[in-house]
Amino acid sequence: MNIFYEMASRLGFYKDVKNCLLKGFTPCAVTGVSNIHKAQTAMALSRLSPCLVICDDEASAIRMTGDINEMAGEQLACVFPAKDLHTWRAFQENMSIKGWRLSLLSLRANAR
């Protein structure tokens, strides 16, 4: 078993959020913990249910995605940039955004 999943299961707030998910009380939120603990919680909870993590900005989202993927040992998370919510043609032509969009679709197709 991945040590990070085991460590997450010992966090007090993780148990509370997990119980909320299992009882169907969604959406759930985690505040007041460090970013690495948020990443670890999202990673561990993704075994139960798909997770959506909303970050302050794109840079922190990229850092959290990297943390989650590094702890999981696989590509479990990806970034969905806020600018991708816009339908402007200029954004559709941007190759990096297309790459992110394709990775999101790929993860979704594999039910992650």
Residue pairs with C-beta under 8 A, 6 or more apart in sequence:
2 71
2 72
2 73
4 40
4 43
4 44
4 71
4 72
5 43
5 44
5 47
7 40
8 14
8 40
8 41
8 43
8 44
9 15
9 44
11 37
11 40
11 41
13 30
13 33
13 37
13 41
14 40
14 41
14 44
14 45
17 28
17 30
17 41
17 45
18 44
18 45
18 48
20 26
20 28
21 28
21 45
21 48
21 49
22 48
26 49
30 37
30 38
30 41
33 41
35 60
35 63
35 64
35 67
36 67
38 53
38 64
39 64
39 67
39 68
39 71
40 67
40 71
42 51
42 53
42 64
42 68
42 77
43 68
43 71
43 72
43 76
43 77
45 51
46 76
46 77
46 112
50 112
53 61
53 64
53 77
55 61
55 64
58 79
58 81
58 82
61 79
61 81
62 79
64 77
65 77
65 78
65 79
68 76
68 77
69 75
69 76
69 77
75 103
75 107
76 112
78 100
78 103
78 104
78 107
79 100
80 100
80 104
81 97
81 100
83 91
83 97
84 91
84 97
84 100
84 101
91 97
92 98
